[in-house]
């Protein structure tokens, strides 16, 4: 009788272990095979001589109030939606924990409606009004309406470019 009870206990334990193993493997498979949530992507590109969009040849050195064209790319992977891109020009300082914004100026807001699976390229002319080294041109994507004071924390996505901007003193040097 004792041997029968042990056999039943061992068999029950083995069945329980096997069931837990199958449950664990099934859970891992369910997580691994579940689709990733759809995203709205934001990126900045330029155009090459052929008119193709490329992730290169970004403006690096500019003169104040000079314009350089880039394109803000937005890819919508989910439902029909309207998004807004806010463009900021920022002067930043290096800090031990990253960068601190010491001056910021909103330059433009662009709103666009996107269908599912659509990619749009919005032209934007960078025309910095500030001068200095390593100014940041930041693009913030909002899937809802941005506030009057847009922040990175509230944005769905953000990307940026660094530019060095000088004054156009050549016209004043002959005076």
N, C-alpha and C positions, 0 to 999 in steps of 0.2 A: 504494500500500500504506500509506503514512504517513497519507494522508487517511482511509482506512478505519479505522485504529487510533484516530485522533483522534475520529472519528465514534462509534466503539464506546465510547470512554472518556467522551465527552460524554453519550451516551445512557445509559450506566451511571450516571453522576453524577446525571443528571436523574431517573432511576428511583429512585436512592437518596434524593435530596432529597424526591421525591414520597412515597416510602414513609415517611420520617421525619416528614413533614408530616401524613400520615394517622394515623400512630401518635400524634403529639402531640395532634392534635385528638381522637382517640378517647380518649386518657388524660384530657383535660380534660372531655370529655363524661361519662366514667365517674365521675369525682370529683364533678362537678356533679349527676349524676342519682342517685348512691348515696343511699339513705335515711339521714337523720340518726339517730344511735343514740337509742333511747327514753330518756326522762328521767323522773325523779321530781321534781316541782316542790313547793316550799314557799312559802307566802305567809300573811300575816295580814290579816284583814278584820274588820269590825264588821257589825252588822245595823242597817238603817234601820227606820223606824216600821212599814213593811209586812212586815218580816221578811226582806227581801232582803239578801244578803251584798254589802257595798260596801267598796271600798278607800278609806275616808274616815272622818272623825269618830273618829280614834284618841284615846285619853286622852293629854293633854299635861301637865296639872297635877293632882296628886293629893295627898291627905293620907295620911300613913303609916298602914298597915293598912286603908285604905279599899280597896274592890274595884271594879274596872272590868272588864267582860267583853269579851273579843275572841275570835276564832275562828282557830285554826290550820288553814289549808287545805293539803291534800296531794293532789296529782294523780299517779296512777301510770299511766305510759304504757307499761309493759312487763309482764313476767311477774308472776304472783301473788307477792306479797312481804309481809313483815312489816317495818315500819319503827318507829323510836323517835324521838320528839322530846324533847329535853332543854331545859328552860327555865332560863336563868340571869338573875340580876339582877346587874349589874356597875356599879361605880363606876370611871370612867375619867378619865384626865388627858390633856390635849392635849399631844402631843409633836411635834417637828419632822417625824417620819416617820409621823404618824398618831396613834392613841390607844394609851395604855398602860393595861391593866387593873390597878388598884391594890387592888381588893376585888371578890370574886366569891362569889356564893351560889347554889347550885343550888336551884331552887324546885319543880321537878316533872319527872317522866318520864312520857310517854304513849306506849304501844305500840299499834299498830293493824295489822291485816291488810288488805291492799288487793288487789282483783282488777284485772286489766289494764283500763285505761281508766277506773277509778273515781276519783272525787274525794270526799274526806271532809272535814268541818268539825268539828274538835275544840274544844269550848268551853274557854276558859282564863280564869280570873279573876285579873287582875293585882292583887296585894295587896302592895305593896312594904314591906319591913321596914326599909329604909334611908331616910335623908332626904338631899336634896341636889339640885342642878341637874344636868340632863342625865345622869340615870342611864339605863343601857341595859338594856332587857329583850330578851335575845337568845334566839332559838329555833334550835336545832341539829337537823338531820335526819340520822339515821344509818340506812343500809340494812343495816348489820350491828349487832352489839351494841356500844353505847358503853362505854367504859372507866369505871372508878370516877371518874376525873378527866376529864370530857369536854373536848375541845379543838376549836377551829374548824378546825384543820388536818386533823383526822381526820373531820370531819363531811362528809357529801355536799353539804349545802346549809345556809345560815344566813341568817336575816333578823332584823331588830331594830327596836325602837321606842325613841324617846327620851321620858323622862318627867321632870318636875320634881316632887319630893316634899317636902312640908313636914310639920312636926309638927302635931299637933292641940293647940295650946297654948290654944285658946279656953276649954276646960274648966278649965284651971289658972289662967287670968288673973284669976278672981274670988277666988282665995285670998289 
